[in-house]
Amino acid sequence: MSSFPILNTFAGNPLDRAGDLRNDPDWLAEQAARDDALAMVLWEGRPLLEAGEEPRLAWLAMAHARAVVPDRELFLGLWKGAPVFAVEVESSIDPTTGPLNGVGVFHEMREAAALLGSADAAMAGGAKSLFDWRRRHGFCAACGTETETASGGWKRVCAACGT
C-alpha cells in the first residue's frame, strides 16, 4: 500500500451550486445580468487558461461571454456570492484566433487539471462534464423527442412527454 495520499483533483469545487434557486428562470436571468457575473469558456472540452507564470482559468464578464457564445451556457453556481457560468464554443476553428484573441490558450482537460489549482480544476471539470452530458442526452429516452435545457443546464426536459 502506498504511503502517498490519493487526491481527486476534481473534488475541490468551491461553488454553491444553488440547487434550490437554479430552477427559477427569472432568478437565473437576474444572475446572468449582474455586473459581477463571470463565465469560463470551453472549446472542444478544453478550458481556456490565462497565459502567465501561474496558470489559472480565464474568466470573462458574462456579457462578453454571451457575445462570443450566445446560446451555449450553463450556470455553475455562486462563488463568494457572485454568479459563475460556463459557455461552450462549438466550432472547428480555435476561438483564440478570433473573438478570444489574447485572452489565453485552450488546454486539454487532463493537462489543464495538472496545471490548475484544485478549485479551478474542479470548476472546469464540472463544466466539461455537464456539457458532455448535455451533448449525449439531447433526446428523450422515453419518446425520442429533442429535449430542452432547464435548471441552468443541470436538467433536460422533454416538452412532448414531460420526462
Secondary structure, 3 states (H helix, E strand, C coil): CCCCCCCCHHHCCCCECCCCCCCCHHHHHHHHHCCCCEEEEEECCEEEECCCCCCCECEEEHHHHHHHCCCCEEEEEEECCEEEEEEEECCCCCHHHCCCCCCCEECCHHHHHHHCCHHHHHHHHHHHHHHHHHHHCCECCCCCCECEEEHHHCEEECCCCCC
